[in-house]
């Protein structure tokens, strides 16, 4: 993932709510590790994250807290 995209995501939700590297281990699904995990705190943040991902042509996957 482009560093500029990570910076945009951090600006949206704050640096502690964008996980990368080792912090992604809980988000591995079917043996695939995501480039980042973003933990929004509001519906407005979700909308901004989706816009950012669309601009960068990145997929968005929702993961329930219970999984």
N, C-alpha and C positions, 0 to 999 in steps of 0.2 A: 504494500500500500504506500502511496506517495506520502512523504512527510508533510506536505502541505495539507493533505486531506486530514491527517491525524490532528494537525494544528487547528483546523476548522472545527473538527469534532470536539476537541478540548475547549475551544472557545464557546461552544454551545452548551456543554454539560459540566465543564470544569475538568481539570487534569486528572483528578482522582477517579473520575467516572469513565475514563477511556483506558481499557486494559489491553496490554500487548504482551508478547513474550511469554514468560513462565506463568503469568497471571491468567493465561487462557486455558490452562489445563482443565478447569471445570466445564469449559465450553466445547471441548472436543466431541464431535458427533460422527459416528460411523468412521472413526479413525481420521477424520479431517479436522485440522485446527484452523479456526478463522484467523484472518489478518488482524482483527481487533474485536473487542466486545465493548459496546457503548451502553452505559446504564443511565437512561434518561430519568428525570424526576418529575416530568410533567408532560401533558399532551403537546404543549408548544415545543418542547424539546424533541419529542418524537417527530413532529412535523419537520422541524429544522434538520434533524438527522436524515430523514428520508429525502429531503431536498438535496442535501449535501451528497448523499450516496448517489442519487440520480444524476447530478451534475458530473460526478466522477465515474459514472457507469459501473457502480459497484452494487452487488446484490445485498439485500437486507433480509435477515432471517430472525424471526422472533423466537425466543426460547423462554418457556414458562419457568418461573422460579421453582416449581415443584419437580422439574425434570433434571 
